[in-house]
Amino acid sequence: MDNQTKTLSISIMSGKGGVGKTNIALNLAFALHDEGANTLLIDCDLGLANLDVMLGIAPEGSLHDLLSRDAEIEDILFNLGEKGLDLIPAASGVTDLLELDEDQQDHVINKLDKILKRYKCLVLDIGAGISPTVQAFASMTHHQIVVITPEPTSLTDGYALIKVLYTQKKARNFHVLVNMVGSEQEAKTGFERLRAACDKFLNLRVNYLGFVRQDKSVPDAVRSQKPFIRFAPKSLPSKDIATIARRVVDLRKFSLDYISSSPVLKMDSFDK
């Protein structure tokens, strides 16, 4: 695959629930598409799928079908109404695939390999916490985006997630997105606390990706089952996520040598 079509893979994750991680993943996918990047969004929150609910859609297939009945990848690919923007949904309330083994992981990656050349960006929305499957999905990608809020518990859990992925999975390309903030200064203050902890205790540099401001348009969009970047395109959160998307597109450009010399999804993320 040449550099112009090489796919950048990113995982969207959080140390705890309630920080707006899935909403960020959804809107970032739309914002990346607005920047001209064909994007595939995958719901990797196995058993607690939310992306289909947030979009008000009822896909016929899911990631579960890819594993349980060996469906073809085209059977579970759902277009989001815009050319070059697709979703692979997860299944909600299904417990038999909450933890994937190595063979299942390899099976998913091999299936995905058939279509990845269509996309410039691959976005994985990963479940909250530090379960083995969360760790595996997160460390599969080129870059990891950690969503936090300025709340002390979110900062603590975000640090714990980074620590586990860094020490157990050797992940090191962390980018922090501060969500639900009142101002840019509040975001930078929260990031600085997390950055200082990672520097002091892990000797690890984490990058500041940006912030998304709190605004009434976000819960209104959720209730309307639309991405806020489509529901209220001129709102502050929409402007913020557009800025972040441009930074991710730049990240892809700056990372072409790296992503061209490594798999889009690494197959050794599960413990042997």
DRENKE-798713 format. One record per residue (C-alpha): residue in three letters; x, y, z. Coordinates in steps of 0.2 Angstrom, whole numbers, padded with zeros to 4 digits, always signed. Example, Ala and Ser with C-alpha at 12.3 -4.5 7.8 and 13.67 -1.06 7.14 Angstrom:
BEGIN
ALA+0062-0022+0039/SER+0068-0005+0036/
//
This chain:
BEGIN
MET+0000+0000+0000/ASP+0008+0017-0005/ASN+0009+0032+0007/GLN-0006+0041-0001/THR-0018+0026+0004/LYS-0009+0020+0020/THR-0022+0020+0034/LEU-0019+0029+0050/SER-0026+0019+0065/ILE-0031+0027+0081/SER-0040+0021+0096/ILE-0052+0032+0107/MET-0052+0027+0125/SER-0055+0032+0143/GLY-0050+0026+0160/LYS-0068+0028+0166/GLY-0085+0030+0158/GLY-0095+0046+0158/VAL-0082+0057+0149/GLY-0090+0057+0132/LYS-0078+0045+0124/THR-0091+0037+0112/ASN-0097+0054+0107/ILE-0080+0060+0103/ALA-0076+0045+0093/LEU-0092+0047+0083/ASN-0090+0066+0079/LEU-0071+0064+0076/ALA-0075+0051+0062/PHE-0087+0064+0054/ALA-0075+0078+0056/LEU-0061+0068+0048/HIS-0073+0064+0034/ASP-0076+0083+0032/GLU-0057+0085+0030/GLY-0057+0073+0015/ALA-0051+0058+0024/ASN-0061+0042+0020/THR-0065+0035+0038/LEU-0070+0018+0045/LEU-0077+0019+0063/ILE-0078+0003+0073/ASP-0087+0000+0089/CYS-0076-0010+0099/ASP-0086-0009+0115/LEU-0091-0027+0115/GLY-0107-0031+0124/LEU-0111-0013+0127/ALA-0113-0005+0109/ASN-0118+0013+0109/LEU-0114+0020+0092/ASP-0129+0013+0083/VAL-0140+0020+0097/MET-0132+0037+0096/LEU-0135+0037+0077/GLY-0153+0030+0078/ILE-0149+0016+0066/ALA-0152-0003+0067/PRO-0139-0012+0057/GLU-0142-0030+0052/GLY-0124-0036+0056/SER-0111-0032+0069/LEU-0094-0037+0074/HIS-0101-0051+0083/ASP-0107-0059+0067/LEU-0089-0058+0060/LEU-0084-0069+0074/SER-0099-0080+0078/ARG-0105-0085+0061/ASP-0089-0080+0051/ALA-0099-0066+0041/GLU-0090-0057+0027/ILE-0084-0039+0031/GLU-0095-0032+0018/ASP-0110-0040+0027/ILE-0107-0029+0042/LEU-0101-0013+0035/PHE-0114+0001+0037/ASN-0113+0017+0027/LEU-0117+0032+0037/GLY-0125+0042+0023/GLU-0109+0050+0017/LYS-0098+0042+0004/GLY-0082+0036+0012/LEU-0089+0036+0030/ASP-0093+0019+0036/LEU-0097+0010+0053/ILE-0094-0008+0059/PRO-0106-0009+0074/ALA-0104-0020+0089/ALA-0118-0030+0097/SER-0126-0024+0113/GLY-0131-0037+0127/VAL-0120-0051+0120/THR-0108-0058+0133/ASP-0100-0072+0124/LEU-0087-0061+0116/LEU-0083-0049+0130/GLU-0065-0055+0130/LEU-0057-0060+0113/ASP-0043-0073+0112/GLU-0029-0071+0101/ASP-0036-0082+0087/GLN-0052-0071+0087/GLN-0041-0055+0086/ASP-0031-0062+0071/HIS-0048-0067+0063/VAL-0055-0049+0064/ILE-0039-0041+0058/ASN-0038-0053+0043/LYS-0055-0048+0038/LEU-0052-0030+0040/ASP-0037-0031+0029/LYS-0048-0034+0014/ILE-0055-0016+0015/LEU-0043-0005+0024/LYS-0035+0002+0009/ARG-0052+0011+0006/TYR-0048+0022+0021/LYS-0036+0035+0026/CYS-0042+0034+0044/LEU-0047+0020+0055/VAL-0056+0025+0072/LEU-0058+0012+0085/ASP-0071+0017+0099/ILE-0065+0006+0114/GLY-0074+0002+0130/ALA-0069+0011+0146/GLY-0057+0004+0159/ILE-0042-0007+0158/SER-0049-0025+0154/PRO-0038-0036+0143/THR-0048-0033+0128/VAL-0048-0014+0130/GLN-0029-0016+0132/ALA-0028-0026+0116/PHE-0038-0015+0105/ALA-0030+0000+0111/SER-0012-0006+0108/MET-0017-0013+0091/THR-0017+0005+0084/HIS-0004+0017+0078/HIS-0009+0031+0090/GLN-0020+0031+0106/ILE-0031+0045+0110/VAL-0036+0046+0129/VAL-0052+0056+0133/ILE-0052+0064+0150/THR-0062+0078+0159/PRO-0055+0090+0171/GLU-0062+0080+0186/PRO-0049+0073+0197/THR-0056+0055+0196/SER-0055+0056+0177/LEU-0037+0062+0178/THR-0033+0048+0190/ASP-0041+0035+0179/GLY-0034+0042+0163/TYR-0016+0040+0171/ALA-0020+0022+0176/LEU-0025+0018+0158/ILE-0009+0026+0151/LYS+0002+0017+0164/VAL-0006+0000+0160/LEU-0004+0002+0141/TYR+0013+0009+0142/THR+0020-0004+0155/GLN+0011-0019+0149/LYS+0008-0016+0130/LYS+0023-0005+0126/ALA+0011+0008+0119/ARG+0019+0026+0119/ASN+0010+0037+0106/PHE-0003+0044+0118/HIS-0013+0060+0114/VAL-0024+0068+0127/LEU-0041+0076+0123/VAL-0050+0085+0137/ASN-0068+0085+0135/MET-0083+0094+0143/VAL-0073+0110+0148/GLY-0078+0127+0151/SER-0063+0135+0143/GLU-0046+0132+0135/GLN-0037+0136+0151/GLU-0047+0123+0161/ALA-0042+0110+0147/LYS-0024+0115+0148/THR-0024+0114+0167/GLY-0031+0097+0167/PHE-0019+0091+0154/GLU-0004+0098+0163/ARG-0008+0088+0178/LEU-0009+0072+0168/ARG+0006+0076+0159/ALA+0016+0080+0174/ALA+0011+0063+0182/CYS+0016+0053+0166/ASP+0033+0063+0166/LYS+0037+0060+0184/PHE+0031+0042+0187/LEU+0033+0034+0170/ASN+0046+0045+0161/LEU+0034+0046+0147/ARG+0029+0061+0136/VAL+0010+0062+0132/ASN+0004+0074+0119/TYR-0010+0087+0120/LEU-0022+0085+0106/GLY-0035+0098+0111/PHE-0052+0101+0120/VAL-0070+0100+0117/ARG-0081+0113+0126/GLN-0096+0109+0136/ASP-0112+0116+0127/LYS-0131+0112+0127/SER-0130+0107+0109/VAL-0121+0091+0114/PRO-0135+0083+0124/ASP-0147+0090+0112/ALA-0139+0081+0098/VAL-0138+0065+0108/ARG-0157+0066+0111/SER-0159+0069+0092/GLN-0148+0054+0088/LYS-0136+0064+0078/PRO-0118+0069+0079/PHE-0117+0086+0086/ILE-0106+0091+0071/ARG-0121+0088+0060/PHE-0134+0094+0073/ALA-0126+0111+0077/PRO-0111+0113+0065/LYS-0108+0131+0071/SER-0108+0127+0089/LEU-0092+0128+0100/PRO-0090+0109+0102/SER-0092+0107+0083/LYS-0078+0120+0080/ASP-0067+0111+0093/ILE-0069+0093+0085/ALA-0065+0101+0068/THR-0049+0108+0075/ILE-0045+0091+0082/ALA-0048+0082+0066/ARG-0037+0094+0057/ARG-0023+0089+0069/VAL-0026+0071+0067/VAL-0025+0073+0048/ASP-0008+0082+0051/LEU-0003+0068+0062/ARG-0006+0056+0048/LYS+0005+0066+0036/PHE+0019+0068+0049/SER+0018+0049+0052/LEU+0018+0042+0035/ASP+0035+0034+0037/TYR+0030+0026+0053/ILE+0013+0020+0047/SER+0020+0014+0031/SER+0032+0003+0040/SER+0020-0005+0052/PRO+0004-0014+0051/VAL-0012-0004+0052/LEU-0018-0015+0066/LYS-0004-0025+0076/MET-0008-0043+0078/ASP+0003-0046+0094/SER-0008-0036+0106/PHE-0015-0050+0116/ASP-0004-0059+0129/LYS+0003-0075+0122/
//
